[in-house]
Amino acid sequence: MAPKKLIIGSMIAAVIIIIAIAVVGIILTFRNGRPGVSDAQDRSGGLVSDQYTYEDLYTDGVNNSYKISYHVPKINLDTADAKNTNSEIYTNCMEEINKELITMKDGCSPVLLDVSYSTYVQGDVVSIIIKQCLD
């Protein structure tokens, strides 16, 4: 596949993943009596934490350097809804991340540089927004 087609294809795939994650229900309702938990608390072991983390300073075959940072979230609740949502998040994010890891293993320039997330808690609703930054 030509490089331009690969980049466009990767960008379209990233947009589709973001839409798919939103559609499958990243907003999860739960009852656990912990309203108002902040994003910082979630990342340090609260309601949401990383289920996959990868960080690296990568230099490709033509000496371009990249800071790579992938953080895939999980909801830390023992419910069927949380487990299903975690599985959807992991599957969708890791599909793109694995493509990039293979690209880097081959010495090529990555397109997906960053996967990050933000969490918001209001009452008994937690929302996770997953962002993918492309080069």
PEJOQUI-V717906 format. One record per pair of residues at least 12 apart in sequence whose C-alpha atoms are under 10 Angstrom apart, sorted by the first residue. I is the first residue (numbers start at 1). J is the second residue. D is the distance in whole Angstrom. If there is no record, write none. Layout:
# PEJOQUI-V717906
[[I & J & D] [I & J & D]]
This chain:
# PEJOQUI-V717906
[[6 & 111 & 9] [7 & 110 & 10] [7 & 111 & 7] [7 & 112 & 10] [7 & 134 & 9] [7 & 135 & 9] [8 & 111 & 10] [10 & 96 & 8] [10 & 99 & 9] [10 & 100 & 10] [10 & 111 & 7] [10 & 112 & 8] [10 & 134 & 9] [11 & 111 & 8] [11 & 112 & 9] [11 & 132 & 10] [11 & 133 & 10] [11 & 134 & 7] [11 & 135 & 10] [13 & 92 & 10] [13 & 95 & 10] [13 & 96 & 8] [14 & 92 & 9] [14 & 93 & 9] [14 & 95 & 10] [14 & 96 & 7] [14 & 112 & 9] [14 & 131 & 9] [14 & 132 & 7] [14 & 133 & 9] [14 & 134 & 9] [15 & 131 & 10] [15 & 132 & 9] [16 & 92 & 9] [17 & 89 & 9] [17 & 91 & 10] [17 & 92 & 6] [17 & 93 & 7] [17 & 95 & 9] [17 & 96 & 9] [17 & 130 & 10] [17 & 132 & 9] [18 & 89 & 10] [18 & 92 & 9] [18 & 93 & 9] [18 & 129 & 9] [18 & 130 & 7] [18 & 131 & 8] [18 & 132 & 8] [20 & 88 & 9] [20 & 89 & 9] [20 & 92 & 8] [21 & 85 & 9] [21 & 88 & 7] [21 & 89 & 6] [21 & 90 & 10] [21 & 91 & 10] [21 & 92 & 7] [21 & 93 & 9] [21 & 128 & 10] [21 & 129 & 9] [21 & 130 & 8] [22 & 89 & 10] [22 & 127 & 10] [22 & 128 & 9] [22 & 129 & 8] [22 & 130 & 9] [24 & 84 & 10] [24 & 85 & 8] [24 & 88 & 8] [24 & 89 & 9] [25 & 81 & 9] [25 & 82 & 10] [25 & 84 & 10] [25 & 85 & 7] [25 & 88 & 9] [25 & 89 & 10] [25 & 127 & 9] [25 & 128 & 10] [26 & 75 & 10] [26 & 82 & 9] [26 & 85 & 7] [26 & 86 & 9] [26 & 88 & 9] [26 & 89 & 8] [26 & 126 & 8] [26 & 127 & 6] [26 & 128 & 6] [26 & 129 & 8] [26 & 130 & 9] [27 & 85 & 9] [27 & 119 & 10] [27 & 120 & 10] [27 & 121 & 10] [27 & 125 & 7] [27 & 126 & 6] [27 & 127 & 5] [27 & 128 & 7] [27 & 129 & 9] [28 & 75 & 9] [28 & 81 & 8] [28 & 82 & 7] [28 & 85 & 8] [28 & 124 & 9] [28 & 125 & 6] [28 & 126 & 6] [28 & 127 & 7] [28 & 128 & 9] [29 & 81 & 9] [29 & 82 & 9] [29 & 123 & 9] [29 & 124 & 6] [29 & 125 & 5] [29 & 126 & 7] [29 & 127 & 9] [30 & 77 & 9] [30 & 79 & 9] [30 & 81 & 9] [30 & 82 & 9] [30 & 123 & 9] [30 & 124 & 5] [30 & 125 & 6] [30 & 126 & 8] [31 & 123 & 9] [31 & 124 & 6] [31 & 125 & 8] [32 & 47 & 10] [32 & 77 & 9] [32 & 123 & 9] [32 & 124 & 7] [33 & 123 & 8] [33 & 124 & 7] [34 & 46 & 10] [34 & 47 & 9] [34 & 121 & 9] [34 & 122 & 9] [34 & 123 & 7] [34 & 124 & 7] [34 & 125 & 10] [35 & 121 & 7] [35 & 122 & 6] [35 & 123 & 4] [35 & 124 & 6] [35 & 125 & 8] [35 & 126 & 9] [36 & 120 & 8] [36 & 121 & 6] [36 & 122 & 6] [36 & 123 & 6] [36 & 124 & 9] [36 & 125 & 10] [36 & 126 & 10] [37 & 119 & 9] [37 & 120 & 8] [37 & 121 & 6] [37 & 122 & 8] [37 & 123 & 9] [37 & 126 & 9] [38 & 119 & 8] [38 & 120 & 7] [38 & 121 & 7] [38 & 122 & 10] [39 & 117 & 10] [39 & 118 & 7] [39 & 119 & 5] [39 & 120 & 6] [39 & 121 & 8] [39 & 128 & 10] [40 & 118 & 9] [40 & 119 & 9] [41 & 119 & 10] [42 & 75 & 9] [42 & 76 & 9] [42 & 118 & 9] [42 & 119 & 7] [42 & 120 & 9] [42 & 121 & 9] [43 & 73 & 9] [43 & 117 & 10] [43 & 118 & 9] [43 & 119 & 9] [45 & 76 & 8] [46 & 75 & 9] [46 & 76 & 7] [46 & 77 & 10] [47 & 74 & 8] [47 & 75 & 6] [47 & 76 & 5] [47 & 77 & 7] [47 & 119 & 9] [47 & 121 & 9] [47 & 126 & 8] [48 & 73 & 6] [48 & 74 & 6] [48 & 75 & 5] [48 & 76 & 6] [48 & 77 & 9] [48 & 117 & 10] [48 & 118 & 9] [48 & 119 & 7] [48 & 120 & 10] [48 & 126 & 9] [48 & 127 & 10] [48 & 128 & 8] [49 & 71 & 9] [49 & 72 & 8] [49 & 73 & 5] [49 & 74 & 6] [49 & 75 & 7] [49 & 76 & 7] [49 & 117 & 10] [49 & 119 & 10] [50 & 70 & 10] [50 & 71 & 6] [50 & 72 & 5] [50 & 73 & 4] [50 & 74 & 6] [50 & 75 & 9] [50 & 76 & 10] [50 & 116 & 10] [50 & 117 & 9] [51 & 71 & 8] [51 & 72 & 6] [51 & 73 & 5] [51 & 74 & 5] [51 & 75 & 9] [51 & 76 & 10] [51 & 86 & 9] [51 & 89 & 10] [51 & 90 & 8] [52 & 70 & 8] [52 & 71 & 6] [52 & 72 & 5] [52 & 73 & 7] [52 & 74 & 9] [52 & 90 & 8] [52 & 93 & 10] [52 & 94 & 9] [53 & 69 & 8] [53 & 70 & 6] [53 & 71 & 5] [53 & 72 & 7] [53 & 73 & 9] [53 & 115 & 9] [53 & 116 & 10] [54 & 68 & 8] [54 & 69 & 6] [54 & 70 & 5] [54 & 71 & 7] [54 & 72 & 9] [54 & 97 & 9] [54 & 101 & 10] [54 & 114 & 10] [54 & 115 & 10] [55 & 67 & 8] [55 & 68 & 5] [55 & 69 & 4] [55 & 70 & 6] [55 & 71 & 8] [55 & 113 & 10] [55 & 114 & 9] [56 & 68 & 5] [56 & 69 & 7] [56 & 70 & 9] [57 & 69 & 9] [58 & 104 & 8] [58 & 107 & 9] [58 & 109 & 9] [58 & 110 & 9] [59 & 104 & 9] [59 & 107 & 8] [59 & 108 & 9] [59 & 109 & 8] [59 & 110 & 10] [60 & 103 & 10] [60 & 104 & 7] [60 & 105 & 9] [60 & 106 & 9] [60 & 107 & 5] [60 & 108 & 5] [60 & 109 & 6] [60 & 110 & 8] [61 & 104 & 9] [61 & 106 & 8] [61 & 107 & 5] [61 & 108 & 6] [61 & 109 & 8] [62 & 107 & 8] [62 & 108 & 8] [62 & 109 & 9] [63 & 107 & 10] [63 & 108 & 10] [63 & 109 & 10] [64 & 108 & 9] [64 & 109 & 8] [65 & 109 & 9] [65 & 110 & 10] [66 & 109 & 8] [66 & 110 & 8] [66 & 111 & 10] [66 & 113 & 7] [66 & 135 & 9] [67 & 113 & 7] [67 & 114 & 8] [68 & 100 & 10] [68 & 110 & 9] [68 & 112 & 8] [68 & 113 & 5] [68 & 114 & 6] [68 & 115 & 9] [69 & 112 & 9] [69 & 113 & 6] [69 & 114 & 5] [69 & 115 & 6] [69 & 116 & 8] [69 & 133 & 10] [70 & 93 & 9] [70 & 94 & 10] [70 & 97 & 8] [70 & 112 & 9] [70 & 113 & 8] [70 & 114 & 5] [70 & 115 & 5] [70 & 116 & 6] [70 & 117 & 10] [70 & 132 & 9] [70 & 133 & 10] [71 & 93 & 9] [71 & 114 & 8] [71 & 115 & 6] [71 & 116 & 5] [71 & 117 & 7] [71 & 130 & 9] [71 & 131 & 10] [71 & 132 & 10] [72 & 86 & 9] [72 & 89 & 7] [72 & 90 & 7] [72 & 92 & 10] [72 & 93 & 7] [72 & 94 & 8] [72 & 97 & 10] [72 & 115 & 7] [72 & 116 & 7] [72 & 117 & 7] [72 & 130 & 8] [72 & 131 & 10] [73 & 86 & 8] [73 & 89 & 7] [73 & 90 & 8] [73 & 93 & 10] [73 & 115 & 10] [73 & 116 & 8] [73 & 117 & 7] [73 & 118 & 9] [73 & 119 & 9] [73 & 128 & 8] [73 & 129 & 10] [73 & 130 & 8] [74 & 86 & 5] [74 & 87 & 9] [74 & 89 & 8] [74 & 90 & 8] [74 & 128 & 9] [75 & 89 & 10] [75 & 126 & 9] [75 & 127 & 10] [75 & 128 & 9] [89 & 130 & 9] [93 & 115 & 8] [93 & 130 & 9] [93 & 132 & 9] [96 & 111 & 10] [96 & 112 & 8] [96 & 115 & 10] [96 & 132 & 10] [97 & 110 & 10] [97 & 112 & 7] [97 & 113 & 9] [97 & 114 & 9] [97 & 115 & 9] [99 & 111 & 10] [99 & 112 & 9] [100 & 112 & 7] [100 & 113 & 9] [109 & 135 & 9] [110 & 134 & 9] [110 & 135 & 8] [111 & 133 & 8] [111 & 134 & 5] [111 & 135 & 5] [112 & 132 & 7] [112 & 133 & 6] [112 & 134 & 5] [112 & 135 & 6] [113 & 132 & 8] [113 & 133 & 6] [113 & 134 & 6] [113 & 135 & 6] [114 & 131 & 8] [114 & 132 & 6] [114 & 133 & 5] [114 & 134 & 7] [114 & 135 & 9] [115 & 130 & 7] [115 & 131 & 6] [115 & 132 & 5] [115 & 133 & 7] [115 & 134 & 9] [116 & 129 & 8] [116 & 130 & 6] [116 & 131 & 5] [116 & 132 & 7] [116 & 133 & 9] [117 & 129 & 5] [117 & 130 & 4] [117 & 131 & 6] [117 & 132 & 9] [118 & 130 & 7] [118 & 131 & 8]]
